[in-house]
């Protein structure tokens, strides 16, 4: 198997200060173990992260940008998501 046939992996790193993983780039590797090792060598050279995720790109599914209006419909029509009709008791501050 040549490098061109290796699957593409997406790399996510969790920083020391962060609570979530962030996408930092992509790489090619023959399997998950080597993808993790390569991701560590390439994306955490300065001890930036405390956790690495690698996901084979074939397993990532994304929404179609042309469907954005339907997919991310504004929540204005969902009044139950807006607490505008609740009465706040007088003693409550900073709400």
N, C-alpha and C positions, 0 to 999 in steps of 0.2 A: 504494500500500500504506500503510495507516494504522499508527500505533504499536501498535494492538491486534492487528494481523496479524503483526507482527514476531515471529520466534521467540524463545523464552526461552533464555538462555545462563547456564550455571553458571560461576562465576569461582573460580579457584584461584590463590593467591599463594604464592611461595616467599620467605620472609623472609631477611634477610641472615645471620642466625644459623642458620637451619634447613637441613636437607638435603631436606626433602620439601615438596610443595605442600599447602596447606590450603584447604579451601573457605571462602570469605569472603562469598559472597552470589550474587545473581542479577541479571540485567538483560536488557532487551530491545534487540535491534539487528537491522538488516536483513541483516547478513553478518558473517563472522568478523573482518574487518579493523576494522570499526566497533565490534564487540564488544570487541576488544582495546584500542582507543583509549578507549572509554568506561570499561572496567574500570580502565585506568591512571588516568584522571581521577577516578573515583569511589573506588577502593579503595587507591590508593597516593599520596594527597595529601601525606603526610608522609614520603615516601621509605622506606616500610616494606619494599618488595619488591625483588627482583632478577630475578624471572621471573614471568610471568603465563601461565596457561593459561585458555582459554575453551572450553567444550564445549557444543554445542547440546543442550539437555535431552532432545530426542527420541532421542538416541543413548545415553542412560544407562539401563541396565537394572539393576533392584534385586531382591534376594530378597524373598520375601513373608514378613512377620513371623510369619504363622501356620505357616510351615514351619521356624521357627528350630530346633526340636528335631532334626529330621532333617538340616537343613543344617549345624548346628554341634554334631554329636554329640560328646560328651566323648571324649577320646582314651584313656580308661582301658582300653578293650578292645584298644588297640594297644600291646602291651607293648614292641614294638621302638622306640617313641618315648621310652621311659623307661630310662635306663641303670642301673637298679637292680640288674641281675644281672651287671654287670661288676665285676671285682675291680680295685681301684686299687692299684698298686704302693706299697710302703711309703715310698719316697723322695719321692713326689708330695705337695705341700702346696697348699692354697688351691684345691681343685677342687670 
